[in-house]
Amino acid sequence: MSKIDELIEYVQKDNRVCPKANYWNELWDKLPNKKVVNTCWVPVSPFTLAAVYDITNDEKKDRLISHLRYAEENGVLDEIEEYLKGLSNDQWVYEKDRRPEGQ
């Protein structure tokens, strides 16, 4: 299994959806070479707090995976992996009522 596939598996383990907004923004800030193209950020930014309630969990997962792929393409996957694996369980969003046991 490739490193990116292992990280995608990790971020979805235990019914994780994505990091909570502040931590996801910190992750996005770590991505290099961001730019605006036709009024949109590349890579696309995390969902804002206001929008996060209108977005499905699958859309959030897809956005996070796009950030991981961008990190791989730009040579910072190791740094992003270290950051994500350093997050505690309470710094993640989980599928409703499906947090790891003991949480």
WOWOGI-V280868 format. One line per field, one symbol per residue. burial: # if it has 9 or more other C-alpha atoms within 8 Angstrom, else .. A space follows every 10 residues. Layout:
burial=???
//
This chain:
burial=...#.###.. ##..###### #.###.##.. #......... ###..#.... .........# #.######## ##.#.##..# #.##...... #####...#. ...
//
